[in-house]
Amino acid sequence: MQISDQAPDYIRAIAPYQPGKPIADIARAYGFREDQVVKLASNENPLGMSPKAQMAMQEAARDLGRYPDGNGFDLKAALVARFGLQPEQITLGNGSNDILEMVAHAFLRPGTESVMSAHAFAVYALASQAVGARLVVVPAKPADLGHDLEAMAKAVTPATTVVWLANPNNPTGSFIPGDQIHAFIRAMPASVLVVLDEAYTEYLPPEDRYPALDWVQEFPNLLVSRSFSKAYGLAGLRVGYGVASTLVTDLLNRVRQPFNVNSLAQAAAAAALSDHEFLDRSYALNRAGITQLTEGLASFGIACLPSWGNFVLADLSQLPQPGQRSGQALFEALLAAGVITRPVQGYGLPAHLRISVGTRDENAALLRAMPQALARLAASAAPATRAGG
Ligand SMILES: Cc1ncc(COP(=O)(O)O)c(C=O)c1O
């Protein structure tokens, strides 16, 4: 018997999350200066954070000897003012990842099931497995690799307590129109919590937006989670929020760490919410970047799935040489040029590569590195697919 045997089998079976490679690691490994490395691997905002958020954070940094406000009064007030919510409907998280974990702790346990789509965000599986629930993965729609809502509804059983929906989804970039989501929630049994993960919602074009936060009044079994890591540019601070009925919020608060969101994050997030100019600029840069990457990659024979997020999913399966059709191999070839992307074989997509939208120059650096990377792979044998990612 060794100490690791004491962990339940379902914990030992977890494959750890593989984050995007940090710039410093690649600079060290390949002998680049850090400013020579371009990171398009973690769906961050290439503009960094809003100047207003930066100022609010610096102000808050004067008082770090004290614990943060465990109830996040000011940030909740800012969310209430911005979205017309009640403070009792809001749960703050150390990133929206924290909200997803709280859901798993509060609503899942051995003997229960959670339902997710194939190729959906990895944390739904991790959070479910960590509490011993059975994970039911529903095949995605072949056309866009997005959620098949009809099949997901059919996968719900009396043991199901949570259904995870990512809209838009990472890593596929796929999007489900709001009316379909609404109909799906309406058809769910009241005993099933629908988690609608809207980490990328600020990137939706105006015509695709839908009022999910209003639906929380209508459905006591809906939780909408949102992030400050993406369009708001606060990924390093770790802050997100969940909006739900008081029935759900009350339970999440029972499993929440007392001081889960730090003071800098709370101050920056509250200020970021009202920096509309920064959000507009981030949105516009992202739309332009998606066009730049999609058109640029098309010129090398690589199609991208339509994306509603701040990244594109490049499909390598139509490239002429077998050695070019591996996301892992292209990722490695691009690293040698100082460009970090994200292989997604861990998502069941070995012939795809996820590329986050950068600045115009960063996107151009990726496109410049492409011919040599592809040429190198054309000359190599088809590599074996590795696990992870
Ligand atoms: C779909 C989705 N949900 C949630 C998250 C978690 O983001 P965070 O914890 O930074 O808010 C991510 C991060 O990549 C994501 O892609």
Ligand as a Chemical Component Dictionary entry (heavy atoms), coordinates in Angstrom:
data_LIG
# 
_chem_comp.id                   LIG 
_chem_comp.type                 NON-POLYMER 
_chem_comp.pdbx_formal_charge   0 
_chem_comp.three_letter_code    LIG 
# 
loop_
_chem_comp_atom.comp_id 
_chem_comp_atom.atom_id 
_chem_comp_atom.alt_atom_id 
_chem_comp_atom.type_symbol 
_chem_comp_atom.charge 
_chem_comp_atom.model_Cartn_x 
_chem_comp_atom.model_Cartn_y 
_chem_comp_atom.model_Cartn_z 
_chem_comp_atom.pdbx_ordinal 
LIG C1 C1 C 0 -15.730 27.269 -22.761 1  
LIG C2 C2 C 0 -14.886 27.718 -21.614 2  
LIG N1 N1 N 0 -15.461 27.824 -20.410 3  
LIG C3 C3 C 0 -14.771 28.222 -19.333 4  
LIG C4 C4 C 0 -13.427 28.531 -19.424 5  
LIG C5 C5 C 0 -12.715 28.906 -18.182 6  
LIG O1 O1 O 0 -12.244 30.192 -18.203 7  
LIG P1 P1 P 0 -11.864 30.982 -16.902 8  
LIG O2 O2 O 0 -11.762 30.011 -15.756 9  
LIG O3 O3 O 0 -10.569 31.629 -17.207 10 
LIG O4 O4 O 0 -12.992 31.953 -16.674 11 
LIG C6 C6 C 0 -12.780 28.452 -20.658 12 
LIG C7 C7 C 0 -11.344 28.752 -20.782 13 
LIG O5 O5 O 0 -10.700 28.553 -21.736 14 
LIG C8 C8 C 0 -13.540 28.027 -21.773 15 
LIG O6 O6 O 0 -12.961 27.906 -22.970 16 
# 
loop_
_chem_comp_bond.comp_id 
_chem_comp_bond.atom_id_1 
_chem_comp_bond.atom_id_2 
_chem_comp_bond.value_order 
_chem_comp_bond.pdbx_ordinal 
LIG C1 C2 SING 1  
LIG C2 N1 SING 2  
LIG C2 C8 DOUB 3  
LIG N1 C3 DOUB 4  
LIG C3 C4 SING 5  
LIG C4 C5 SING 6  
LIG C4 C6 DOUB 7  
LIG C5 O1 SING 8  
LIG O1 P1 SING 9  
LIG P1 O2 DOUB 10 
LIG P1 O3 SING 11 
LIG P1 O4 SING 12 
LIG C6 C7 SING 13 
LIG C6 C8 SING 14 
LIG C7 O5 DOUB 15 
LIG C8 O6 SING 16 
# 
